Amino acid sequence: MEFANILVEKNEAIATLTINRPKKLNALNKQTIYELGMAFDLLQNDASIKAIVVTGSGEKAFVAGADIAEFADFDIQQGAELAANGQEILFDFVQNLSTPVIAAVNGFALGGGLELAMAAHFRVASTNAKMGLPEVSLGVIPGYGGTQRLPQLVGKGKALEMIMTANMLSADEALKYGLVNYVVAQEELLPLCYKLASKIARNSSVAIAGAIRAVNANFETETDGYLVEINEFGHCFGTDDFKEGTTAFLEKRKAEFE
Ligand code: COA
């Protein structure tokens, strides 16, 4: 996979997507959003890949936001389209990906950067990371799902405080509010993500995909998440992974999933 603004590496069952515009602090321009969407889709359809780690190039930034230079002269219609297209191509797409996505937040994760990290299934940060939604300081609001996902993760009050003040959280504050699961030194960030990804890769990817759908259903207002869970649970009973997982347990051996 060759892209202009992202790097894709595969190591056994784990893929790493690196957003590679370090001179622009990995800001998400249209091309990068498009390439990320395409890469996530290709990896999701690659049966050998069981987990994806997404991170930023360089030591300073995960992603410093949507590329401000690109939308500075947009009108109302173009603004709405920017948000709608971005959500469809990348942000909602990542949230609903059947392959688990871990965001390795290695520096600034601002605006669209934090929104991308929040669309991932969970986040790990390095100690230098700073996270915020500074859009109102530019006269706009978060448009890639930030007003929805931030309250889900940190609660309504903290989310509104962050959005209204445009303040950044330190990595430790983000840990305290549940925005990230772990904080480690920068050199330990990818090793920890790979350790978690390897653990995930040993489990049933079919069951994990069902679990992602069921957990996501909890946040869809029109969906009965309990019903989704029942259906996904039932679906597992018809899979080879379920036969292998239960047989392996009864035979006192480790399961070998496909
Ligand atoms: N969009 C476009 N370009 C961006 C960018 C963004 N979101 N964030 C950083 N850049 C560019 C800068 O314009 C600069 O480019 P230049 O060297 O061609 O002038 C380069 O990345 C380095 O950024 P700089 O601001 O010089 O680094 P810094 O260390 O002084 O500050 C930040 C770092 C993250 C605090 C600062 O870049 C910033 O505030 N970025 C915007 C954050 C934001 O509002 N994001 C939400 C967008 S909706």
py3Dmol code that shows the C-alpha trace and the ligand (Angstrom):
import py3Dmol

protein = """\
ATOM      1  CA  MET A   1       0.000   0.000   0.000  1.00  0.00           C
ATOM      2  CA  GLU A   2       1.581   3.276  -1.158  1.00  0.00           C
ATOM      3  CA  PHE A   3       0.133   6.595  -0.045  1.00  0.00           C
ATOM      4  CA  ALA A   4       1.376  10.194  -0.181  1.00  0.00           C
ATOM      5  CA  ASN A   5       0.539  11.218   3.392  1.00  0.00           C
ATOM      6  CA  ILE A   6       0.377   8.025   5.405  1.00  0.00           C
ATOM      7  CA  LEU A   7       2.628   5.039   6.000  1.00  0.00           C
ATOM      8  CA  VAL A   8       1.244   1.534   6.334  1.00  0.00           C
ATOM      9  CA  GLU A   9       3.323  -1.189   7.943  1.00  0.00           C
ATOM     10  CA  LYS A  10       2.303  -4.739   8.678  1.00  0.00           C
ATOM     11  CA  ASN A  11       3.994  -6.945  11.223  1.00  0.00           C
ATOM     12  CA  GLU A  12       2.342 -10.333  11.458  1.00  0.00           C
ATOM     13  CA  ALA A  13      -1.245  -9.704  12.627  1.00  0.00           C
ATOM     14  CA  ILE A  14      -0.757  -6.020  13.494  1.00  0.00           C
ATOM     15  CA  ALA A  15      -0.822  -3.057  11.127  1.00  0.00           C
ATOM     16  CA  THR A  16       0.446   0.422  11.923  1.00  0.00           C
ATOM     17  CA  LEU A  17      -0.953   3.482  10.165  1.00  0.00           C
ATOM     18  CA  THR A  18       1.303   6.514  10.586  1.00  0.00           C
ATOM     19  CA  ILE A  19       0.005   9.911   9.541  1.00  0.00           C
ATOM     20  CA  ASN A  20       3.056  11.371   7.864  1.00  0.00           C
ATOM     21  CA  ARG A  21       2.929  15.153   7.498  1.00  0.00           C
ATOM     22  CA  PRO A  22       5.253  16.042  10.392  1.00  0.00           C
ATOM     23  CA  LYS A  23       6.033  19.545   9.089  1.00  0.00           C
ATOM     24  CA  LYS A  24       2.311  20.353   9.380  1.00  0.00           C
ATOM     25  CA  LEU A  25       2.044  18.450  12.673  1.00  0.00           C
ATOM     26  CA  ASN A  26       0.173  15.749  10.746  1.00  0.00           C
ATOM     27  CA  ALA A  27      -2.832  18.027  10.136  1.00  0.00           C
ATOM     28  CA  LEU A  28      -5.635  16.197   8.355  1.00  0.00           C
ATOM     29  CA  ASN A  29      -6.110  17.620   4.897  1.00  0.00           C
ATOM     30  CA  LYS A  30      -8.647  16.168   2.477  1.00  0.00           C
ATOM     31  CA  GLN A  31      -6.077  13.879   0.855  1.00  0.00           C
ATOM     32  CA  THR A  32      -4.945  12.454   4.217  1.00  0.00           C
ATOM     33  CA  ILE A  33      -8.531  11.806   5.322  1.00  0.00           C
ATOM     34  CA  TYR A  34      -9.205  10.057   2.023  1.00  0.00           C
ATOM     35  CA  GLU A  35      -6.016   7.970   2.263  1.00  0.00           C
ATOM     36  CA  LEU A  36      -6.706   7.002   5.872  1.00  0.00           C
ATOM     37  CA  GLY A  37     -10.235   5.917   4.990  1.00  0.00           C
ATOM     38  CA  MET A  38      -8.922   3.821   2.138  1.00  0.00           C
ATOM     39  CA  ALA A  39      -6.144   2.256   4.233  1.00  0.00           C
ATOM     40  CA  PHE A  40      -8.520   1.373   7.088  1.00  0.00           C
ATOM     41  CA  ASP A  41     -10.855  -0.235   4.554  1.00  0.00           C
ATOM     42  CA  LEU A  42      -8.056  -2.267   2.945  1.00  0.00           C
ATOM     43  CA  LEU A  43      -6.794  -3.426   6.342  1.00  0.00           C
ATOM     44  CA  GLN A  44     -10.298  -4.331   7.481  1.00  0.00           C
ATOM     45  CA  ASN A  45     -10.574  -6.585   4.429  1.00  0.00           C
ATOM     46  CA  ASP A  46      -7.180  -8.191   5.062  1.00  0.00           C
ATOM     47  CA  ALA A  47      -7.956 -11.338   7.053  1.00  0.00           C
ATOM     48  CA  SER A  48      -4.346 -11.570   8.284  1.00  0.00           C
ATOM     49  CA  ILE A  49      -4.646  -8.232  10.143  1.00  0.00           C
ATOM     50  CA  LYS A  50      -6.245  -8.559  13.583  1.00  0.00           C
ATOM     51  CA  ALA A  51      -5.536  -5.105  15.066  1.00  0.00           C
ATOM     52  CA  ILE A  52      -4.536  -1.653  13.815  1.00  0.00           C
ATOM     53  CA  VAL A  53      -2.464   0.981  15.620  1.00  0.00           C
ATOM     54  CA  VAL A  54      -2.838   4.544  14.329  1.00  0.00           C
ATOM     55  CA  THR A  55      -0.257   7.173  15.259  1.00  0.00           C
ATOM     56  CA  GLY A  56       1.433  10.369  14.089  1.00  0.00           C
ATOM     57  CA  SER A  57       4.865  10.853  12.570  1.00  0.00           C
ATOM     58  CA  GLY A  58       7.537  12.671  14.596  1.00  0.00           C
ATOM     59  CA  GLU A  59       7.752  13.282  18.318  1.00  0.00           C
ATOM     60  CA  LYS A  60       5.542  16.330  18.550  1.00  0.00           C
ATOM     61  CA  ALA A  61       2.102  15.517  17.239  1.00  0.00           C
ATOM     62  CA  PHE A  62      -0.425  12.767  16.774  1.00  0.00           C
ATOM     63  CA  VAL A  63      -2.529  15.131  14.661  1.00  0.00           C
ATOM     64  CA  ALA A  64      -2.822  18.901  15.292  1.00  0.00           C
ATOM     65  CA  GLY A  65      -6.290  19.037  13.763  1.00  0.00           C
ATOM     66  CA  ALA A  66      -8.029  19.384  10.463  1.00  0.00           C
ATOM     67  CA  ASP A  67      -5.934  21.394   8.014  1.00  0.00           C
ATOM     68  CA  ILE A  68      -7.065  24.951   8.751  1.00  0.00           C
ATOM     69  CA  ALA A  69      -5.483  26.295   5.537  1.00  0.00           C
ATOM     70  CA  GLU A  70      -7.778  24.085   3.503  1.00  0.00           C
ATOM     71  CA  PHE A  71     -11.145  25.240   4.868  1.00  0.00           C
ATOM     72  CA  ALA A  72     -10.439  28.864   5.828  1.00  0.00           C
ATOM     73  CA  ASP A  73     -12.471  30.240   2.873  1.00  0.00           C
ATOM     74  CA  PHE A  74     -15.322  27.709   2.883  1.00  0.00           C
ATOM     75  CA  ASP A  75     -18.986  28.819   2.869  1.00  0.00           C
ATOM     76  CA  ILE A  76     -21.886  27.271   4.822  1.00  0.00           C
ATOM     77  CA  GLN A  77     -22.542  24.544   2.285  1.00  0.00           C
ATOM     78  CA  GLN A  78     -18.875  23.584   1.951  1.00  0.00           C
ATOM     79  CA  GLY A  79     -18.497  23.551   5.736  1.00  0.00           C
ATOM     80  CA  ALA A  80     -21.416  21.143   6.150  1.00  0.00           C
ATOM     81  CA  GLU A  81     -20.060  18.941   3.365  1.00  0.00           C
ATOM     82  CA  LEU A  82     -16.601  18.921   4.937  1.00  0.00           C
ATOM     83  CA  ALA A  83     -18.025  17.526   8.185  1.00  0.00           C
ATOM     84  CA  ALA A  84     -20.399  15.068   6.490  1.00  0.00           C
ATOM     85  CA  ASN A  85     -17.760  13.669   4.132  1.00  0.00           C
ATOM     86  CA  GLY A  86     -15.114  13.404   6.835  1.00  0.00           C
ATOM     87  CA  GLN A  87     -17.462  11.565   9.179  1.00  0.00           C
ATOM     88  CA  GLU A  88     -18.505   9.149   6.469  1.00  0.00           C
ATOM     89  CA  ILE A  89     -15.064   8.493   4.971  1.00  0.00           C
ATOM     90  CA  LEU A  90     -13.066   8.307   8.187  1.00  0.00           C
ATOM     91  CA  PHE A  91     -14.460   9.048  11.627  1.00  0.00           C
ATOM     92  CA  ASP A  92     -17.696   7.024  11.710  1.00  0.00           C
ATOM     93  CA  PHE A  93     -15.992   4.489   9.487  1.00  0.00           C
ATOM     94  CA  VAL A  94     -13.200   3.901  12.040  1.00  0.00           C
ATOM     95  CA  GLN A  95     -15.637   3.700  14.954  1.00  0.00           C
ATOM     96  CA  ASN A  96     -17.558   0.980  13.109  1.00  0.00           C
ATOM     97  CA  LEU A  97     -14.533  -0.876  11.759  1.00  0.00           C
ATOM     98  CA  SER A  98     -14.696  -4.593  12.560  1.00  0.00           C
ATOM     99  CA  THR A  99     -10.925  -4.680  13.132  1.00  0.00           C
ATOM    100  CA  PRO A 100      -9.912  -3.132  16.483  1.00  0.00           C
ATOM    101  CA  VAL A 101      -8.174   0.255  16.229  1.00  0.00           C
ATOM    102  CA  ILE A 102      -5.888   1.605  18.967  1.00  0.00           C
ATOM    103  CA  ALA A 103      -4.845   5.272  18.807  1.00  0.00           C
ATOM    104  CA  ALA A 104      -1.256   5.800  19.963  1.00  0.00           C
ATOM    105  CA  VAL A 105      -1.439   9.486  20.907  1.00  0.00           C
ATOM    106  CA  ASN A 106       2.192  10.587  20.706  1.00  0.00           C
ATOM    107  CA  GLY A 107       1.826  14.374  21.065  1.00  0.00           C
ATOM    108  CA  PHE A 108      -0.756  17.032  20.170  1.00  0.00           C
ATOM    109  CA  ALA A 109      -4.166  15.543  19.432  1.00  0.00           C
ATOM    110  CA  LEU A 110      -6.252  18.606  18.693  1.00  0.00           C
ATOM    111  CA  GLY A 111      -9.540  19.126  16.900  1.00  0.00           C
ATOM    112  CA  GLY A 112      -9.796  16.502  14.159  1.00  0.00           C
ATOM    113  CA  GLY A 113      -6.788  14.778  15.729  1.00  0.00           C
ATOM    114  CA  LEU A 114      -8.560  14.169  19.001  1.00  0.00           C
ATOM    115  CA  GLU A 115     -11.685  13.299  17.029  1.00  0.00           C
ATOM    116  CA  LEU A 116      -9.730  10.619  15.144  1.00  0.00           C
ATOM    117  CA  ALA A 117      -8.293   9.283  18.407  1.00  0.00           C
ATOM    118  CA  MET A 118     -11.811   9.219  19.885  1.00  0.00           C
ATOM    119  CA  ALA A 119     -13.170   7.353  16.858  1.00  0.00           C
ATOM    120  CA  ALA A 120     -10.580   4.626  17.547  1.00  0.00           C
ATOM    121  CA  HIS A 121     -11.739   1.851  19.860  1.00  0.00           C
ATOM    122  CA  PHE A 122      -9.416   3.025  22.636  1.00  0.00           C
ATOM    123  CA  ARG A 123      -6.453   5.306  23.198  1.00  0.00           C
ATOM    124  CA  VAL A 124      -2.986   5.126  24.761  1.00  0.00           C
ATOM    125  CA  ALA A 125      -0.995   8.358  25.264  1.00  0.00           C
ATOM    126  CA  SER A 126       2.624   9.322  25.787  1.00  0.00           C
ATOM    127  CA  THR A 127       3.440  11.696  28.648  1.00  0.00           C
ATOM    128  CA  ASN A 128       3.973  14.637  26.260  1.00  0.00           C
ATOM    129  CA  ALA A 129       0.504  14.276  24.681  1.00  0.00           C
ATOM    130  CA  LYS A 130      -1.891  17.202  24.827  1.00  0.00           C
ATOM    131  CA  MET A 131      -5.521  16.769  23.900  1.00  0.00           C
ATOM    132  CA  GLY A 132      -8.239  19.280  23.165  1.00  0.00           C
ATOM    133  CA  LEU A 133     -10.981  20.534  20.881  1.00  0.00           C
ATOM    134  CA  PRO A 134      -9.915  24.156  20.196  1.00  0.00           C
ATOM    135  CA  GLU A 135     -12.414  24.774  17.365  1.00  0.00           C
ATOM    136  CA  VAL A 136     -14.377  27.570  19.092  1.00  0.00           C
ATOM    137  CA  SER A 137     -11.123  29.580  19.214  1.00  0.00           C
ATOM    138  CA  LEU A 138     -11.366  29.525  15.388  1.00  0.00           C
ATOM    139  CA  GLY A 139     -15.063  30.440  15.352  1.00  0.00           C
ATOM    140  CA  VAL A 140     -16.255  26.951  14.496  1.00  0.00           C
ATOM    141  CA  ILE A 141     -17.328  23.839  16.436  1.00  0.00           C
ATOM    142  CA  PRO A 142     -15.931  20.296  16.280  1.00  0.00           C
ATOM    143  CA  GLY A 143     -17.279  18.726  13.085  1.00  0.00           C
ATOM    144  CA  TYR A 144     -15.869  15.224  13.026  1.00  0.00           C
ATOM    145  CA  GLY A 145     -17.957  13.814  15.870  1.00  0.00           C
ATOM    146  CA  GLY A 146     -16.203  15.628  18.721  1.00  0.00           C
ATOM    147  CA  THR A 147     -19.375  17.027  20.289  1.00  0.00           C
ATOM    148  CA  GLN A 148     -20.755  13.475  20.439  1.00  0.00           C
ATOM    149  CA  ARG A 149     -17.772  11.289  21.336  1.00  0.00           C
ATOM    150  CA  LEU A 150     -16.086  13.566  23.889  1.00  0.00           C
ATOM    151  CA  PRO A 151     -19.138  13.599  26.239  1.00  0.00           C
ATOM    152  CA  GLN A 152     -19.387   9.810  25.852  1.00  0.00           C
ATOM    153  CA  LEU A 153     -15.816   9.447  27.093  1.00  0.00           C
ATOM    154  CA  VAL A 154     -15.365  12.186  29.701  1.00  0.00           C
ATOM    155  CA  GLY A 155     -18.952  13.153  30.607  1.00  0.00           C
ATOM    156  CA  LYS A 156     -21.006  16.145  29.510  1.00  0.00           C
ATOM    157  CA  GLY A 157     -19.643  18.703  31.957  1.00  0.00           C
ATOM    158  CA  LYS A 158     -15.946  18.097  31.271  1.00  0.00           C
ATOM    159  CA  ALA A 159     -16.635  17.867  27.526  1.00  0.00           C
ATOM    160  CA  LEU A 160     -18.433  21.197  27.468  1.00  0.00           C
ATOM    161  CA  GLU A 161     -15.700  22.765  29.597  1.00  0.00           C
ATOM    162  CA  MET A 162     -13.043  21.520  27.142  1.00  0.00           C
ATOM    163  CA  ILE A 163     -15.029  22.620  24.091  1.00  0.00           C
ATOM    164  CA  MET A 164     -16.009  26.044  25.491  1.00  0.00           C
ATOM    165  CA  THR A 165     -12.586  26.952  26.938  1.00  0.00           C
ATOM    166  CA  ALA A 166     -10.616  25.353  24.054  1.00  0.00           C
ATOM    167  CA  ASN A 167      -8.169  24.215  26.773  1.00  0.00           C
ATOM    168  CA  MET A 168      -5.934  21.208  26.262  1.00  0.00           C
ATOM    169  CA  LEU A 169      -5.740  18.332  28.740  1.00  0.00           C
ATOM    170  CA  SER A 170      -2.363  16.930  29.723  1.00  0.00           C
ATOM    171  CA  ALA A 171      -1.873  13.180  29.309  1.00  0.00           C
ATOM    172  CA  ASP A 172      -2.378  12.632  33.053  1.00  0.00           C
ATOM    173  CA  GLU A 173      -5.602  14.670  33.043  1.00  0.00           C
ATOM    174  CA  ALA A 174      -6.811  12.693  30.017  1.00  0.00           C
ATOM    175  CA  LEU A 175      -6.112   9.491  31.964  1.00  0.00           C
ATOM    176  CA  LYS A 176      -8.017  10.816  34.964  1.00  0.00           C
ATOM    177  CA  TYR A 177     -11.088  11.591  32.843  1.00  0.00           C
ATOM    178  CA  GLY A 178     -11.030   8.275  30.966  1.00  0.00           C
ATOM    179  CA  LEU A 179     -10.099   9.794  27.623  1.00  0.00           C
ATOM    180  CA  VAL A 180      -7.033   7.529  27.402  1.00  0.00           C
ATOM    181  CA  ASN A 181      -6.495   4.109  28.963  1.00  0.00           C
ATOM    182  CA  TYR A 182      -2.761   4.405  29.728  1.00  0.00           C
ATOM    183  CA  VAL A 183      -0.021   7.039  29.832  1.00  0.00           C
ATOM    184  CA  VAL A 184       3.578   5.952  29.215  1.00  0.00           C
ATOM    185  CA  ALA A 185       6.908   7.489  28.181  1.00  0.00           C
ATOM    186  CA  GLN A 186       7.096   8.215  24.467  1.00  0.00           C
ATOM    187  CA  GLU A 187       9.514   5.337  23.769  1.00  0.00           C
ATOM    188  CA  GLU A 188       7.132   2.942  25.497  1.00  0.00           C
ATOM    189  CA  LEU A 189       4.044   4.079  23.600  1.00  0.00           C
ATOM    190  CA  LEU A 190       4.196   1.839  20.523  1.00  0.00           C
ATOM    191  CA  PRO A 191       5.544  -1.175  22.468  1.00  0.00           C
ATOM    192  CA  LEU A 192       2.560  -0.963  24.832  1.00  0.00           C
ATOM    193  CA  CYS A 193       0.121  -0.570  21.918  1.00  0.00           C
ATOM    194  CA  TYR A 194       1.668  -3.593  20.204  1.00  0.00           C
ATOM    195  CA  LYS A 195       1.463  -5.604  23.423  1.00  0.00           C
ATOM    196  CA  LEU A 196      -2.251  -4.812  23.708  1.00  0.00           C
ATOM    197  CA  ALA A 197      -2.770  -5.440  19.977  1.00  0.00           C
ATOM    198  CA  SER A 198      -1.005  -8.829  20.238  1.00  0.00           C
ATOM    199  CA  LYS A 199      -3.264  -9.826  23.111  1.00  0.00           C
ATOM    200  CA  ILE A 200      -6.295  -8.808  21.025  1.00  0.00           C
ATOM    201  CA  ALA A 201      -4.928 -10.689  17.990  1.00  0.00           C
ATOM    202  CA  ARG A 202      -4.874 -13.960  19.926  1.00  0.00           C
ATOM    203  CA  ASN A 203      -8.626 -13.778  20.585  1.00  0.00           C
ATOM    204  CA  SER A 204     -11.437 -14.495  18.157  1.00  0.00           C
ATOM    205  CA  SER A 205     -11.608 -11.671  15.611  1.00  0.00           C
ATOM    206  CA  VAL A 206     -15.145 -12.722  14.678  1.00  0.00           C
ATOM    207  CA  ALA A 207     -16.262 -12.389  18.314  1.00  0.00           C
ATOM    208  CA  ILE A 208     -14.375  -9.100  18.699  1.00  0.00           C
ATOM    209  CA  ALA A 209     -16.153  -7.651  15.651  1.00  0.00           C
ATOM    210  CA  GLY A 210     -19.480  -8.613  17.235  1.00  0.00           C
ATOM    211  CA  ALA A 211     -18.447  -7.024  20.528  1.00  0.00           C
ATOM    212  CA  ILE A 212     -17.529  -3.776  18.731  1.00  0.00           C
ATOM    213  CA  ARG A 213     -20.966  -3.684  17.064  1.00  0.00           C
ATOM    214  CA  ALA A 214     -22.743  -4.382  20.360  1.00  0.00           C
ATOM    215  CA  VAL A 215     -20.781  -1.765  22.341  1.00  0.00           C
ATOM    216  CA  ASN A 216     -21.253   0.839  19.593  1.00  0.00           C
ATOM    217  CA  ALA A 217     -25.004   0.119  19.657  1.00  0.00           C
ATOM    218  CA  ASN A 218     -25.036   1.448  23.229  1.00  0.00           C
ATOM    219  CA  PHE A 219     -24.376   4.917  21.818  1.00  0.00           C
ATOM    220  CA  GLU A 220     -26.927   4.845  19.000  1.00  0.00           C
ATOM    221  CA  THR A 221     -30.100   6.477  20.266  1.00  0.00           C
ATOM    222  CA  GLU A 222     -32.431   4.629  17.899  1.00  0.00           C
ATOM    223  CA  THR A 223     -30.911   1.196  18.543  1.00  0.00           C
ATOM    224  CA  ASP A 224     -31.686  -1.251  21.341  1.00  0.00           C
ATOM    225  CA  GLY A 225     -28.141  -2.241  22.334  1.00  0.00           C
ATOM    226  CA  TYR A 226     -29.376  -5.157  24.428  1.00  0.00           C
ATOM    227  CA  LEU A 227     -31.101  -6.589  21.373  1.00  0.00           C
ATOM    228  CA  VAL A 228     -27.962  -6.114  19.279  1.00  0.00           C
ATOM    229  CA  GLU A 229     -26.016  -7.968  21.979  1.00  0.00           C
ATOM    230  CA  ILE A 230     -28.499 -10.871  21.961  1.00  0.00           C
ATOM    231  CA  ASN A 231     -28.259 -11.183  18.181  1.00  0.00           C
ATOM    232  CA  GLU A 232     -24.461 -10.885  18.106  1.00  0.00           C
ATOM    233  CA  PHE A 233     -24.199 -13.406  20.947  1.00  0.00           C
ATOM    234  CA  GLY A 234     -26.414 -15.864  19.062  1.00  0.00           C
ATOM    235  CA  HIS A 235     -24.450 -15.305  15.854  1.00  0.00           C
ATOM    236  CA  CYS A 236     -21.234 -16.429  17.602  1.00  0.00           C
ATOM    237  CA  PHE A 237     -22.707 -19.900  18.149  1.00  0.00           C
ATOM    238  CA  GLY A 238     -22.648 -20.535  14.401  1.00  0.00           C
ATOM    239  CA  THR A 239     -18.970 -19.644  13.953  1.00  0.00           C
ATOM    240  CA  ASP A 240     -15.883 -21.843  13.674  1.00  0.00           C
ATOM    241  CA  ASP A 241     -14.205 -19.642  16.283  1.00  0.00           C
ATOM    242  CA  PHE A 242     -16.848 -20.556  18.852  1.00  0.00           C
ATOM    243  CA  LYS A 243     -16.379 -24.274  18.153  1.00  0.00           C
ATOM    244  CA  GLU A 244     -12.607 -23.876  18.413  1.00  0.00           C
ATOM    245  CA  GLY A 245     -12.728 -21.675  21.538  1.00  0.00           C
ATOM    246  CA  THR A 246     -15.055 -23.924  23.506  1.00  0.00           C
ATOM    247  CA  THR A 247     -13.403 -27.158  22.299  1.00  0.00           C
ATOM    248  CA  ALA A 248      -9.958 -25.838  23.218  1.00  0.00           C
ATOM    249  CA  PHE A 249     -11.170 -24.930  26.696  1.00  0.00           C
ATOM    250  CA  LEU A 250     -12.686 -28.375  27.248  1.00  0.00           C
ATOM    251  CA  GLU A 251      -9.530 -30.024  25.905  1.00  0.00           C
ATOM    252  CA  LYS A 252      -7.420 -27.839  28.244  1.00  0.00           C
ATOM    253  CA  ARG A 253      -5.409 -26.271  25.407  1.00  0.00           C
ATOM    254  CA  LYS A 254      -5.044 -22.774  23.940  1.00  0.00           C
ATOM    255  CA  ALA A 255      -7.502 -21.877  21.211  1.00  0.00           C
ATOM    256  CA  GLU A 256      -6.087 -21.386  17.718  1.00  0.00           C
ATOM    257  CA  PHE A 257      -8.366 -18.972  15.895  1.00  0.00           C
ATOM    258  CA  GLU A 258      -8.191 -18.394  12.138  1.00  0.00           C
TER     259      GLU A 258
END
"""
ligand_1 = """\
48
COA
N -3.829 23.022 10.159
C -2.901 23.435 9.287
N -1.608 23.623 9.620
C -1.262 23.346 10.877
C -2.185 22.908 11.841
C -3.522 22.741 11.433
N -4.470 22.297 12.269
N -1.536 22.746 13.027
C -0.240 23.063 12.790
N -0.079 23.432 11.506
C 1.170 23.847 10.831
C 1.535 25.269 11.185
O 0.817 26.198 10.376
C 3.015 25.266 10.903
O 3.203 25.328 9.518
P 4.335 26.315 8.884
O 5.637 25.821 9.471
O 4.231 26.097 7.417
O 3.984 27.694 9.339
C 3.435 23.857 11.349
O 2.246 23.074 11.325
C 4.020 23.792 12.746
O 3.073 24.374 13.646
P 3.419 25.563 14.671
O 2.148 26.274 14.992
O 4.562 26.377 14.132
O 3.944 24.722 15.926
P 3.927 25.170 17.464
O 4.735 24.172 18.178
O 4.281 26.603 17.580
O 2.388 25.016 17.925
C 0.217 23.947 18.051
C 1.764 23.772 17.971
C -0.393 22.556 17.919
C -0.160 24.547 19.404
C -0.243 24.870 16.913
O 0.289 24.376 15.686
C -1.738 24.963 16.753
O -2.395 25.642 17.540
N -2.307 24.316 15.716
C -3.706 24.403 15.420
C -4.511 23.568 16.382
C -6.002 23.676 16.085
O -6.612 24.702 16.265
N -6.560 22.564 15.631
C -7.973 22.468 15.376
C -8.253 22.661 13.950
S -9.994 22.603 13.635
"""
view = py3Dmol.view(width=600, height=400)
view.addModel(protein, "pdb")
view.setStyle({"model": 0}, {"cartoon": {"style": "trace"}})
view.addModel(ligand_1, "xyz")
view.setStyle({"model": 1}, {"stick": {}})
view.zoomTo()
view.show()
